[in-house]
Amino acid sequence: MMSSTDAGVEPSPAQNITAQYAKLQRTYQQTLDRWTPFTLNRWLATAGIFVVFFLRIIFAQGWYIVCYALAIYLLNLLLAFLQPKFDPSLEEDLMADEIEEGGDAGSQSPLPSQRDDEFRPFVRRLPEWQFWLSATRAILLALLSTTSEVFDVPVYWPILVVYFFVLFALTMRRQIQHMIKYKYVPFDIGRKARYGGQK
């Protein structure tokens, strides 16, 4: 079977655009794949972009609503990053229902615990890679939004700052209480694997 270029027929403009878009997508994905193992460098680059955005907000004395929206979005990403993929409160309810129906009461929680002899890693609702990628995209979009006067909505910024810190404190307190209640830590730093019940 011959393609349209082999037969001497020029490809249509739509085919050219589709081919260029596919090539651009491949290049973008290859670049992301090359960055994957460099966790610290990725986060430092994102922090640098965030500092540029923050300096833009401070020196321009505007776009506070963009800054507030970005802060709320980053807070939501952080909460999803700290939460387990399988919520233990829902698992607890399902186990209670199963016990009431005469099921097995010996099923284990999907979260790692001090009582377990087997090491089970903490599985996040939002993996680190997706957290980084979403945060970086959001910061870049917010930085791009500061180039247009359309997004510079006049607002009394101290109220937004106070509201954000109250919201941050309440949501983090709830998250920490959840972590204490179900006895899990969302970080593997310093955790040792135990095998065969030996300490």
C-alpha positions in Angstrom: 0.0 0.0 0.0 1.4 3.4 -1.0 1.1 6.5 1.0 0.0 9.8 -0.5 3.7 11.1 -0.5 4.9 8.0 -2.4 2.3 8.5 -5.1 3.5 12.1 -5.6 0.4 13.6 -4.0 1.1 16.4 -1.5 -0.3 15.7 2.0 -3.2 18.0 3.0 -2.6 20.8 5.5 -4.7 18.9 8.1 -2.4 15.9 7.8 0.7 18.2 8.2 -0.8 19.8 11.3 -1.6 16.3 12.7 1.9 15.0 12.0 3.5 18.1 13.6 1.3 17.8 16.6 2.2 14.1 17.0 5.9 14.9 16.7 5.6 17.7 19.3 3.8 15.3 21.7 6.5 12.7 21.3 9.2 15.3 21.9 7.4 16.6 25.0 7.0 13.0 26.4 10.6 12.2 25.7 11.7 15.3 27.6 9.5 14.4 30.5 10.8 10.8 30.5 14.4 12.1 30.7 13.5 14.3 33.7 11.8 11.4 35.6 14.8 10.1 37.6 16.0 13.6 38.7 13.6 14.2 41.5 15.5 16.9 43.4 16.4 18.8 40.3 12.8 18.7 39.1 11.6 20.1 42.4 14.3 22.8 42.5 13.4 23.9 39.0 9.7 24.1 40.0 10.7 26.1 43.1 12.7 28.5 40.9 9.6 29.0 38.7 7.5 29.6 41.8 10.0 32.2 43.1 9.8 34.0 39.7 6.0 33.9 39.9 6.0 35.2 43.5 8.4 38.0 42.6 6.2 38.9 39.7 3.2 39.2 42.0 5.2 41.3 44.6 6.7 43.7 42.1 3.6 44.1 39.9 1.4 44.6 43.0 -1.4 42.7 41.2 -2.9 39.4 40.2 -3.6 38.5 43.8 -6.6 36.4 42.7 -4.3 34.3 40.4 -2.0 33.8 43.3 -4.8 32.7 45.6 -6.2 30.3 43.0 -2.7 28.8 42.6 -2.3 28.4 46.3 -5.6 26.6 46.7 -4.8 24.3 43.8 -1.3 23.5 45.3 -2.9 22.8 48.6 -5.3 20.4 47.0 -2.4 18.7 45.3 -0.5 18.5 48.6 -3.5 16.9 50.4 -3.9 14.3 47.6 -0.1 13.6 47.9 -0.4 13.0 51.6 -3.5 10.8 51.5 -3.3 7.0 50.9 -4.7 5.7 47.7 -7.2 3.5 49.6 -8.8 5.5 52.4 -8.7 3.4 55.6 -11.9 4.9 56.9 -13.7 3.5 53.9 -11.9 0.2 54.3 -12.9 0.1 57.9 -16.6 0.7 57.0 -16.4 -2.0 54.3 -14.8 -4.5 56.8 -17.5 -3.7 59.3 -20.2 -4.4 56.7 -18.5 -7.6 55.7 -18.3 -8.8 59.4 -22.0 -8.0 59.8 -22.8 -10.1 56.8 -20.7 -13.0 58.2 -17.5 -12.5 56.3 -13.9 -12.9 57.4 -12.7 -10.5 60.1 -9.0 -11.1 59.5 -8.4 -9.0 56.5 -5.5 -6.5 56.8 -5.5 -2.8 56.3 -3.7 -1.7 53.1 -1.6 0.8 55.1 1.7 -0.1 56.7 1.6 -0.5 60.4 4.0 -1.0 63.3 2.2 -4.4 64.1 3.0 -5.8 60.7 6.0 -8.1 60.1 5.8 -7.5 56.4 6.9 -4.2 54.9 4.2 -2.6 52.8 5.0 0.7 51.2 2.7 3.7 51.4 0.7 4.0 48.2 -0.3 7.6 47.6 -3.5 8.9 46.0 -1.4 11.3 43.9 2.1 9.9 43.0 5.1 12.2 43.4 5.6 12.5 39.6 2.0 13.6 39.0 2.2 16.0 41.9 5.3 17.6 40.4 3.9 17.7 36.9 0.6 19.2 38.0 2.2 21.7 40.3 4.7 22.8 37.6 2.0 23.2 34.9 -0.2 25.2 37.3 2.7 27.5 38.2 3.6 28.1 34.6 -0.1 28.7 33.7 -0.3 31.2 36.7 2.8 32.9 35.5 1.4 33.2 32.0 -1.8 34.6 33.4 0.1 37.5 34.9 0.9 38.7 31.4 -2.8 39.7 30.8 -4.7 42.5 32.5 -7.9 40.4 32.2 -6.8 38.3 35.2 -5.8 41.3 37.4 -9.0 41.5 39.3 -8.9 44.2 42.1 -9.2 42.5 45.4 -8.2 43.2 49.0 -5.3 40.8 49.3 -4.9 40.6 53.1 -8.3 38.9 53.4 -7.2 36.3 50.8 -4.0 35.6 52.7 -5.8 35.2 56.1 -8.4 33.0 54.5 -5.8 30.8 52.9 -3.9 30.3 56.1 -7.1 29.5 58.0 -8.0 27.0 55.3 -4.5 25.5 55.3 -4.5 25.1 59.1 -7.9 23.4 59.1 -7.2 21.0 56.3 -3.7 20.1 57.6 -5.1 19.5 61.1 -7.7 17.2 59.7 -5.1 15.4 57.7 -2.8 15.0 60.7 -5.7 13.7 62.8 -6.4 11.2 60.0 -2.8 10.1 60.0 -2.7 9.7 63.8 -6.0 7.8 63.9 -5.0 5.2 61.3 -1.3 5.2 62.3 0.4 5.8 59.0 3.2 8.1 57.9 3.2 9.2 54.2 7.0 9.2 54.0 9.4 6.3 53.9 12.4 8.4 55.2 14.2 6.5 57.9 11.8 3.5 57.9 13.4 0.1 58.1 12.0 -3.0 56.6 11.6 -5.9 59.1 11.5 -9.5 58.0 10.4 -12.6 59.9 9.4 -10.7 63.0 13.0 -9.7 63.9 13.8 -6.3 65.2 
